[in-house]
Amino acid sequence: MLQIIYWLFIILLSSLLVLTIITRIGSILWQIIVLIIDSKSIDLRATFGDWAVVTGSTDGIGKAYAKELASRGINLVLISRNLEKLEKTKNEITQDNPTIKVKIIVADFSKGKEIFEKLAEQLKDIPIGILVNNVGLMYSYPMYVGEVPEDMLWDIINVNIGATTLMTRIVIGQMQKRGKGAIVNLSSGSAFQPLPLMTVYAATKIYIKSFSEALRAEYSKFGLTIQYLTPYFVNTNMNMYSDRLQISSIFVPHPTTYAKDAINTLGKVNSSTGYWTHEIQKIITLLVPVQLRTRIGMFMNENLRNDYFKQKRSN
């Protein structure tokens, strides 16, 4: 009798495991379908509103995302710490999209709590339909925790966790009152497992994933869309420590390519890598046990760390 119960338990456990894997792969395949086949964007302005706020909007994914939103008729509030870059980005956007309104706000999110009262005042009269929490900081190259300067650690925590949390709090009340709006939180493929040599950065991205999913549970009943994106490598300045990551390819897309695909998923799926080949990478990643993923991450970052030191020696 005990032997029968044992085998029934094993069969049930195996069935649940297979079902979980099939469900997970099915979900990812659906996202690939959205990215490749159903690639037409919804009407963002009608669905969410006329204005979008994009943090970290003068470089990389943030700048490309802002430009793509503008091309789809969305007015913009650009937030970054560099006034010169903000003005340049604004000019580029308005030159290509003369009917779009663009406001700029200078804010250094690494300063922490002190900046948010002013930001709330500057944003209070703007009907924000989309918030893109893109601003983020990463190590300058893969490092052991003991090597990372203390100031850099505080900056990563203040920017990656603090900015996303407090910017969300600033805008979510007005979205709730209107019964519509979207918050897009930029996480990272590093959120899928612990990532040695990018330890603190990856941990902050796991926070973004958890924060987004809980936020959706709280606010979806008010008509709000909460999406988080988990891109793998994109050809941005964040990855300048390796020449291999500064060449756009099918697996390391240019920010413009990435942003166009990512925006097409908004309002269709709650979470996505944002790019079709990254979804394929995600399938492969999640099929591997987390302990092995962590070891692979260590091996990968050791190689990228070597890239940095070779680059430094050659310069």
Summary of the structure (lengths in Angstrom):
residues: 315
radius of gyration: 20.6
end to end distance: 72.1
largest distance: 77.5
contacts: 1032
relative contact order: 0.13
helix: 62%
strand: 11%
